[in-house]
């Protein structure tokens, strides 16, 4: 299968005063296009650092981060900003939508910064919010607000959907609906969208194509699910 993410001997070191903290330690990783990938590990394991490097929000201390054949490791901030705008949709635990804008306006924001967006209407239909497009975030439930953030991300038509604990602030029923939307991005777009989820919830691993276990800045294991479970089969 065609690769979308390749990390080659990647380390990330943060300096805290006179001390150094190695968040990632000589990591090698290869991910296929069109998959749902789950990254598991305890707090401080390096999960979010890994996601930040793939998303171009940080740069490695050493090694190569290659996205769809392009080495972004030595990009300057302007190049990284353009990379993020054109290739990456971000979905966070706490939504990060603007309270002063309507649902429609929140999604519309991203369409002006990318070359091949999908329509706002299509993005909202995709997450079941087309009837709520004139509402403001404070008129929505937590699950609906997270759907707005997903619609905003998919409106960019990105190669990568990067999700940091996307169900962490939701009840289990609402979390399942969000996961269905993310799975749908992999299934419906012929490999265009690759979804990478950082989570503490090991149950989400049961629906993933690839599961990466991270500990102490190293990858402990990479597991391929040849038959990932349907979301409704998991005992949430």
C-alpha positions in Angstrom: 0.0 0.0 0.0 1.0 3.6 -0.6 2.6 5.3 2.4 1.4 8.6 3.8 3.6 9.0 6.9 7.2 7.9 7.3 9.4 8.7 10.3 13.0 7.8 10.1 15.2 7.8 13.2 13.2 10.7 14.7 14.0 12.2 18.1 12.5 15.2 19.9 14.4 16.7 22.8 13.0 19.6 24.9 15.2 21.6 27.1 13.9 22.6 30.5 16.4 24.8 32.2 19.6 22.9 32.4 17.8 19.6 31.8 16.8 17.8 28.7 13.7 15.7 28.2 13.7 13.2 25.3 10.0 13.1 24.3 10.7 10.8 21.3 13.8 8.6 21.0 14.9 7.4 17.6 11.4 6.5 16.3 10.8 4.7 13.0 7.3 4.6 11.7 5.4 4.0 8.4 1.7 4.5 7.9 -0.5 3.6 4.9 -2.9 6.0 3.2 -6.6 5.7 3.9 -6.2 4.0 7.3 -7.6 4.7 10.7 -4.6 4.7 13.1 -4.7 4.8 16.9 -1.8 5.8 19.0 -2.0 4.5 22.6 0.2 5.1 25.6 0.2 6.6 29.1 0.6 10.4 29.8 4.1 11.6 28.9 4.7 8.6 26.6 5.3 10.8 23.5 1.9 10.4 21.8 1.1 14.1 21.4 4.7 14.9 20.4 4.4 12.3 17.6 1.1 13.9 16.5 2.6 17.4 16.5 5.5 16.3 14.4 3.3 14.7 11.8 1.0 17.7 11.8 3.9 20.2 11.3 3.2 21.9 14.6 6.7 21.0 15.8 10.0 19.9 14.2 12.2 17.0 15.1 15.5 17.5 16.9 16.9 14.9 14.5 15.6 12.5 11.9 13.2 12.8 9.0 9.4 13.3 8.9 8.2 12.5 5.4 4.5 13.1 4.5 3.3 11.8 1.2 6.8 11.7 -0.1 7.7 15.2 1.1 10.3 15.7 3.8 8.9 18.4 6.1 11.7 18.1 8.7 13.6 21.2 7.6 10.7 23.4 6.6 10.7 26.9 7.9 7.7 28.3 9.7 6.1 29.7 6.6 6.4 26.3 4.8 5.1 24.5 7.8 2.1 26.9 8.0 1.3 26.2 4.3 1.8 22.5 4.9 -0.7 22.5 7.8 -3.2 24.6 5.9 -3.2 22.4 2.7 -2.8 18.9 4.2 -3.9 18.6 7.8 -7.2 18.8 9.6 -7.0 19.0 13.4 -9.6 17.8 15.8 -9.0 18.4 19.5 -10.6 17.3 22.8 -12.1 20.7 23.6 -13.4 21.6 20.1 -11.5 24.9 19.6 -14.5 26.5 17.7 -15.2 30.2 17.9 -18.2 31.0 20.1 -19.0 34.3 18.3 -19.5 32.5 14.9 -22.3 30.3 13.8 -21.8 26.7 12.9 -21.7 27.6 9.2 -19.2 30.4 9.8 -16.9 28.2 11.9 -16.7 25.7 9.0 -16.5 28.4 6.3 -13.3 29.9 8.0 -11.0 27.2 6.7 -12.2 27.1 3.1 -10.4 30.3 2.2 -6.9 29.0 3.1 -6.9 25.7 1.1 -6.8 25.0 -2.6 -9.4 22.2 -2.9 -11.9 22.5 -0.1 -15.3 20.7 -0.1 -18.4 22.9 0.3 -19.5 23.9 3.7 -22.9 22.4 3.0 -21.3 19.0 2.2 -19.2 19.1 5.3 -22.2 19.9 7.5 -24.3 17.2 5.8 -21.5 14.8 6.4 -21.7 15.3 10.2 -25.5 15.7 10.4 -25.5 19.4 11.3 -27.0 20.9 8.2 -30.2 21.9 10.1 -28.1 23.6 12.8 -25.9 25.8 10.6 -27.3 29.1 11.8 -26.9 28.2 15.5 -24.0 29.4 17.7 -21.8 26.9 19.7 -23.6 27.7 23.0 -26.8 26.5 21.5 -25.3 23.0 20.8 -24.5 20.0 22.9 -20.9 18.9 23.5 -21.2 16.2 20.9 -22.6 18.7 18.4 -19.8 21.1 19.0 -17.3 18.3 18.4 -19.1 17.6 15.1 -18.6 21.2 14.1 -14.9 20.8 14.7 -14.9 17.6 12.5 -16.9 19.4 9.8 -14.4 22.3 9.9 -11.5 19.8 9.6 -13.0 17.8 6.7 -14.0 20.9 4.8 -10.3 21.4 4.1 -10.4 18.0 2.3 -7.1 17.1 4.0 -4.8 14.2 3.5 -4.5 13.8 7.3 -7.1 14.1 10.0 -5.2 14.3 13.3 -7.3 13.8 16.4 -6.0 14.4 20.0 -8.4 12.7 22.4 -11.4 13.6 20.2 -13.9 11.7 22.5 -12.2 12.6 25.8 -14.8 15.2 26.8 -17.8 13.2 25.6 -20.1 10.6 27.1 -19.7 7.1 25.6 -22.8 7.3 23.3 -21.8 10.6 21.8 -18.2 9.4 21.5 -19.3 6.5 19.5 -21.1 8.8 17.0 -18.0 10.9 16.7 -15.9 7.8 16.0 -18.4 6.7 13.3 -17.8 10.0 11.6 -14.1 9.6 11.7 -14.3 6.0 10.4 -16.5 7.3 7.6 -13.7 9.6 6.4 -11.5 6.6 5.8 -14.2 4.5 4.2 -15.8 7.0 1.9 -12.9 8.8 0.4 -11.0 6.1 -1.5 -7.9 6.6 0.6 -7.9 10.4 0.4 -8.2 10.8 4.2 -6.0 9.1 6.8 -7.2 9.4 10.4 -4.7 9.3 13.2 -6.1 9.3 16.8 -4.2 9.8 20.0 -6.1 8.4 22.9 -5.9 6.8 26.3 -9.0 4.7 25.5 -7.8 1.2 24.4 -11.3 0.3 23.2 -10.8 2.6 20.2 -7.9 0.4 19.1 -10.4 -2.4 18.3 -11.8 -0.4 15.4 -8.5 0.8 14.0 -6.6 -0.6 11.0 -3.2 0.0 12.8 -2.5 0.4 16.5 0.7 2.0 17.7 1.7 1.6 21.4 4.1 4.3 22.7 6.0 4.3 26.0 8.9 6.4 27.2 9.3 8.1 23.8 9.7 4.8 22.0 7.3 2.7 19.9 6.7 -0.5 21.8 4.6 -2.2 19.2 2.8 -1.7 15.9 -0.3 -4.0 15.5 -2.2 -4.4 12.2 -5.8 -5.3 12.5 -6.7 -7.3 9.5 -10.3 -7.4 10.6 -11.0 -4.3 12.7 -14.3 -4.4 14.6 -17.4 -2.5 13.5 -17.9 0.3 16.0 -21.2 -1.1 17.1 -19.5 -4.4 18.0 -17.4 -2.8 20.7 -18.6 -2.9 24.2 -18.2 0.7 25.1 
